[in-house]
Amino acid sequence: MSMHNGRVILSTEHMRLVEAEITSYFENSIAQATQIDVSYQQLWEVMYGLIRSGGKRLRPRLTLLAYEAFGGKNTQAIVPVAAAQELLHFSLLVHDDIIDRDFVRYGSPNISGRYKTAYGHFIKDEAHATHYANAAALLGGDLMLAGAHELIGGSGLEGAQKSKALSLLSRSIFEVAGGELLDTESSFVPYSSGDALKIARYKSAGYSFVGPLVTGASLAGANAKRLAALRVYAVSLGVAYQLVDDILGVFGNENETGKSTTGDIVEGKRTFMAEYALSHMNDAQTESFFKAFGNEHASWTDLQAVRDLLVESGARQEAERLIARYSEEAMQAIPLFDVSRRDSEAFTVLIRQVTERSK
C-alpha cells in the first residue's frame, strides 16, 4: 500500500489478484452453466459482462487495506474474501435495481433491462415481459450472494478464519436487508425524524465500509479494542459517504457522476435532505415541494423548485454539516487503531476521498 498525490493506492498486483479471482469465478461458473442449458449460460454471461463494465472495487480495496494496515501477512489467502465483498455488492445492486424499477446500470442496460428486451421478442405484454425480466435478475442477484459465500469457503484461510469471514459477511447481509426494507417503505410509510440516517447506516455503511474493513482487520488478528475503533470509523465514514451521494444525486454534475440529478426527486427518495426540508418548510413551500417530489411527470421548473427549497430550508447546509461531523468522528477514531503512521495517513486520506468526491 502506498500514497500517490494524496490517494490511497494498493499495489497493482493486489488488485490484479482480485480481478483474477473474479474472472476465474465467472469463467468457471459459465462453463458449469453450459452443462445445464444455453439459457443459463447466457444469464451468467450477462452478469459477467456487467461486473466488468463499472465499479471502483471499493469494498475489496477496503478489505485489503485494513488487512495489511492491521498487520496481515498472507494477502494472497484473503484475496477471495476481498473478491467476495464485490460479489455481495453486485448482488445488492441487482436487487436494488429491481426494487427501484431501474433498467440501467453503469450507463447500459442492467440484467432486467437486457432480459426485458430479450423477452420482449416472445412476450408482447410489457408488464409480463418486465415481470419475467425481473425474475431473471432476481435469480442472478441470488447467485451472487451464493458466490460470495463460495469464494470465502474456497479461500486458503484456516477453518476458524473462514468461519469469522462468513459470519461477518452474513452480518453485512442481515444489516443491509433491514436498511433496504426501511428505504423501500419510506416512500409510503409515515416516517420519523432520524429514519434517513438509520437507513444510511444499515443500507450503505454496513456492507460498504463496516463489513470490508472489519473483515480485513479481523483476519489480520486485530483485538477487540482496535476493532471497536475501526467500527466507529467505518460507520461514520459510511454515513458520510451516503450523505455525499444524496447531495450529488440532486446537485451533482451528471457528466461527472453518470447519475441523473432528478432521479431522487422524481422517485420521492427520503434522503436526509428531504427529511430535513419537510420538517423545516411552511405549508406553501411544502405544497411546491410535492409538485415534483415523487412525481415522475414533474416539469423541469418544478424540479428546480425542489432544489431551491432544499437550499432555502437549510437542508443542503445541514447535510454538509453532518458530513463534516461524521468525518471528524472518523478522524478521531484513527489514533485508536494503533497502526503505523503511513497507514494512519492512508485512513485519513480515505476520509477525504469519500467526503470530497464529485462522483
C-alpha positions in Angstrom: 0.0 0.0 0.0 1.3 3.5 -0.9 0.3 7.1 -1.4 0.2 8.9 -4.7 -1.0 12.5 -5.0 -3.0 12.2 -1.8 -4.7 9.0 -2.8 -4.6 5.6 -1.2 -3.0 3.1 -3.7 -3.0 -0.6 -3.3 -0.4 -2.3 -5.4 -1.4 -3.1 -8.9 -0.6 -6.7 -8.1 -3.1 -6.7 -5.2 -6.0 -5.6 -7.5 -4.8 -7.8 -10.3 -5.2 -10.7 -7.9 -8.8 -9.6 -7.1 -9.7 -9.2 -10.7 -8.2 -12.6 -11.5 -10.3 -14.2 -8.7 -13.5 -12.6 -10.0 -12.6 -13.7 -13.6 -11.9 -17.2 -12.6 -15.1 -17.4 -10.6 -17.2 -16.3 -13.5 -15.5 -18.3 -16.2 -15.8 -21.5 -14.1 -19.5 -20.7 -13.4 -20.2 -20.1 -17.1 -18.6 -23.4 -18.0 -20.7 -25.2 -15.4 -23.9 -23.4 -16.5 -23.3 -24.5 -20.1 -23.7 -28.1 -18.9 -27.3 -27.2 -17.7 -28.6 -25.1 -20.6 -27.5 -22.4 -23.0 -30.1 -20.1 -21.4 -28.5 -20.4 -18.0 -25.1 -19.8 -19.6 -26.5 -16.6 -21.1 -27.5 -15.3 -17.6 -24.0 -15.9 -16.3 -22.5 -14.2 -19.4 -24.8 -11.1 -18.9 -23.7 -10.9 -15.2 -20.0 -11.3 -16.2 -20.3 -8.5 -18.7 -21.9 -6.2 -16.2 -19.5 -6.8 -13.3 -16.6 -5.9 -15.7 -18.4 -2.7 -17.0 -18.2 -0.5 -14.0 -17.4 0.0 -10.3 -14.3 1.0 -8.4 -13.9 -2.2 -6.5 -14.1 -0.1 -3.3 -15.0 -2.9 -1.0 -12.2 -5.3 -2.0 -9.8 -2.4 -1.7 -11.0 -1.6 1.9 -10.7 -5.3 2.9 -7.1 -5.4 1.7 -6.3 -2.0 3.1 -7.4 -3.0 6.6 -5.8 -6.4 6.4 -2.4 -5.0 5.7 -2.7 -2.0 8.0 -3.6 -4.2 10.9 -0.6 -6.5 10.4 -1.9 -9.2 8.0 0.9 -11.0 6.2 -0.8 -13.5 3.9 -2.6 -11.2 1.4 -2.9 -14.0 -1.2 -5.1 -16.0 1.2 -7.7 -13.3 1.7 -8.0 -12.2 -1.9 -11.0 -14.4 -2.3 -12.5 -12.8 0.8 -11.9 -9.4 -0.8 -13.5 -10.5 -4.1 -16.5 -11.8 -2.1 -17.2 -8.3 -1.0 -17.5 -7.3 -4.6 -20.0 -10.1 -5.4 -22.1 -9.1 -2.4 -22.1 -5.5 -3.7 -23.1 -6.7 -7.2 -25.9 -8.8 -5.7 -27.3 -5.9 -3.8 -27.1 -3.6 -6.9 -29.1 -6.2 -8.8 -31.7 -6.5 -6.1 -31.8 -2.7 -5.6 -32.5 -2.1 -9.3 -35.4 -4.5 -9.2 -36.8 -2.7 -6.1 -36.3 0.7 -7.7 -37.6 -0.5 -11.1 -34.4 0.6 -12.8 -33.3 -0.9 -16.1 -29.9 0.8 -16.5 -26.7 0.4 -14.5 -23.3 2.0 -15.3 -24.9 3.7 -18.3 -26.0 0.5 -20.0 -28.9 -2.0 -19.6 -28.8 -3.9 -16.4 -29.9 -7.6 -16.1 -33.6 -6.6 -16.0 -33.0 -4.2 -18.9 -31.3 -6.8 -21.1 -33.9 -9.5 -20.3 -36.8 -7.1 -20.9 -35.5 -6.6 -24.4 -34.8 -10.3 -25.0 -38.1 -11.5 -23.6 -40.0 -8.8 -25.5 -39.4 -10.9 -28.6 -41.6 -13.6 -27.1 -43.9 -11.7 -24.8 -45.9 -8.8 -26.3 -47.4 -7.6 -23.0 -44.8 -5.2 -21.5 -45.9 -5.8 -17.9 -45.4 -9.5 -18.3 -42.1 -9.1 -20.1 -40.9 -6.9 -17.2 -42.0 -9.4 -14.6 -40.1 -12.2 -16.2 -37.1 -10.0 -16.8 -37.0 -9.1 -13.1 -37.3 -12.8 -12.3 -34.1 -13.5 -14.2 -32.4 -10.6 -12.5 -33.6 -11.8 -9.1 -32.0 -15.2 -9.7 -28.8 -13.5 -10.8 -28.7 -11.5 -7.6 -29.2 -14.6 -5.5 -26.4 -16.4 -7.4 -24.0 -13.5 -6.5 -24.9 -14.0 -2.8 -24.2 -17.7 -3.0 -21.0 -16.8 -4.9 -19.7 -14.5 -2.1 -20.1 -17.4 0.3 -18.5 -19.8 -2.1 -15.4 -17.6 -2.6 -14.8 -17.4 1.2 -15.4 -21.1 1.6 -12.9 -21.9 -1.1 -10.2 -19.5 0.2 -6.9 -20.6 1.7 -7.9 -19.5 5.2 -7.9 -21.9 8.0 -11.2 -23.1 9.5 -11.7 -20.5 12.3 -10.8 -17.6 10.0 -13.3 -18.9 7.3 -16.0 -19.0 9.9 -15.2 -15.5 11.1 -15.2 -14.1 7.5 -18.5 -15.9 6.7 -20.1 -14.6 9.9 -19.1 -11.1 9.1 -20.5 -11.5 5.5 -23.8 -12.8 6.9 -23.9 -9.8 9.3 -23.5 -7.4 6.4 -26.4 -9.1 4.5 -28.6 -9.0 7.6 -28.0 -5.3 8.1 -28.3 -4.2 4.5 -31.6 -6.2 4.2 -33.0 -4.2 7.1 -31.8 -0.9 5.7 -33.2 -1.8 2.2 -36.6 -2.6 3.7 -36.7 0.7 5.6 -35.7 2.6 2.5 -38.4 0.9 0.4 -41.1 1.5 3.0 -40.0 5.2 3.4 -41.8 6.1 0.2 -45.2 5.3 1.6 -45.0 4.5 5.3 -45.1 7.6 7.7 -41.5 8.2 8.8 -39.9 9.7 11.9 -37.0 12.1 12.3 -33.8 10.2 12.0 -35.0 7.5 9.7 -32.9 8.7 6.8 -29.7 8.4 8.9 -30.7 5.0 10.1 -31.2 3.9 6.5 -27.8 5.3 5.6 -26.2 3.4 8.5 -27.7 0.0 7.6 -28.3 0.2 3.9 -24.9 1.7 3.0 -22.4 1.9 5.8 -22.7 -1.7 7.0 -21.8 -3.7 3.9 -19.8 -1.0 2.1 -17.5 0.1 5.0 -18.0 -1.8 8.2 -18.1 -5.3 6.6 -15.0 -4.9 4.4 -12.8 -3.0 6.9 -13.7 -5.1 10.0 -13.3 -8.3 7.9 -9.8 -7.3 6.8 -8.7 -6.2 10.3 -10.2 -9.3 12.0 -8.4 -11.7 9.7 -5.2 -9.8 10.4 -5.7 -10.5 14.1 -6.8 -7.1 15.4 -8.0 -7.2 19.0 -11.4 -6.1 20.3 -10.3 -2.6 21.3 -8.8 -1.8 17.8 -11.9 -3.4 16.1 -14.2 -1.2 18.1 -12.4 1.9 17.0 -12.4 0.7 13.4 -16.2 0.2 13.6 -16.7 3.8 14.7 -14.6 4.9 11.8 -16.4 2.7 9.3 -19.9 3.7 10.5 -19.1 7.4 10.5 -17.4 7.2 7.1 -20.2 5.1 5.6 -22.9 7.5 6.7 -20.9 10.5 5.4 -20.5 8.6 2.1 -24.3 8.2 1.8 -24.9 11.9 2.6 -22.4 12.9 -0.1 -24.2 10.6 -2.5 -27.5 12.2 -1.6 -26.1 15.7 -2.4 -24.6 14.6 -5.7 -27.9 12.9 -6.6 -29.5 16.3 -6.6 -26.8 18.9 -7.1 -24.0 16.9 -8.8 -22.7 17.2 -12.3 -24.4 14.5 -14.4 -21.4 14.3 -16.7 -19.1 13.5 -13.8 -21.4 11.3 -11.7 -23.0 9.4 -14.5 -26.2 9.7 -12.5 -29.4 11.8 -13.1 -29.8 14.8 -10.8 -33.6 14.4 -11.0 -34.0 10.7 -10.2 -34.0 11.0 -6.4 -36.6 13.8 -6.6 -38.9 12.1 -9.1 -38.7 8.8 -7.1 -39.5 10.7 -3.9 -36.4 9.3 -2.2 -36.5 10.1 1.5 -32.9 11.2 1.9 -31.7 13.2 4.9 -32.1 16.4 2.9 -35.7 15.6 2.0 -36.5 14.6 5.6 -34.9 17.8 7.0 -36.6 20.1 4.4 -40.0 18.6 5.0 -39.7 19.4 8.7 -38.5 23.0 8.1 -40.8 24.3 5.4 -44.1 26.2 5.6 -47.3 25.0 4.0 -46.8 26.9 0.8 -43.2 25.6 0.4 -44.4 22.0 1.2 -47.1 22.2 -1.5 -44.5 23.4 -4.0 -42.1 20.7 -3.0 -44.6 17.9 -3.7 -45.4 19.2 -7.2 -42.2 17.4 -8.2 -41.2 15.2 -5.3 -42.4 11.7 -6.1 -43.9 12.8 -9.4 -42.5 11.2 -12.5 -44.3 13.7 -14.7 -42.9 16.8 -12.9 -41.9 19.7 -15.1 -38.3 21.0 -15.2 -39.4 24.2 -13.4 -41.0 22.2 -10.5 -37.9 20.0 -10.3 -35.7 23.1 -10.0 -38.0 24.5 -7.3 -37.3 21.4 -5.2 -33.6 22.0 -5.5 -34.1 25.6 -4.5 -36.2 24.6 -1.5 -33.5 22.1 -0.3 -31.2 25.1 -0.2 -33.7 27.6 1.3 -34.8 25.3 4.0 -31.2 24.7 5.1 -31.3 21.0 4.2 -28.2 21.0 2.0 -26.3 23.0 4.5 -27.3 20.7 7.3 -26.3 17.7 5.2 -22.9 19.3 4.6 -22.5 20.0 8.4 -23.3 16.4 9.2 -20.7 15.2 6.6 -18.1 17.3 8.4 -19.2 16.0 11.8 -19.1 12.3 10.7 -15.7 13.0 9.1 -14.4 14.3 12.4 -15.7 11.3 14.3 -13.9 9.1 11.8 -10.7 11.1 12.2 -10.8 10.9 16.0 -11.0 7.1 15.8 -7.8 6.6 13.7 -5.3 7.1 16.6 -7.0 4.2 18.4 -6.2 1.8 15.5 -2.6 1.6 16.7 -1.2 1.3 13.2 1.8 2.8 11.6 2.0 6.5 10.7 1.8 5.6 7.0 -1.3 3.5 7.5 -2.9 6.2 9.7 -2.3 8.7 6.8 -4.0 6.2 4.4 -7.1 6.1 6.6 -7.1 9.9 6.8 -6.8 10.2 3.0 -9.7 7.8 2.6 -11.9 10.2 4.6 -11.1 13.0 2.1 -11.6 10.7 -0.8 -15.1 9.8 0.4 -16.3 13.2 1.5 -14.7 15.5 -1.1 -15.5 13.4 -4.2 -17.6 14.8 -7.1 -18.8 11.4 -8.4 
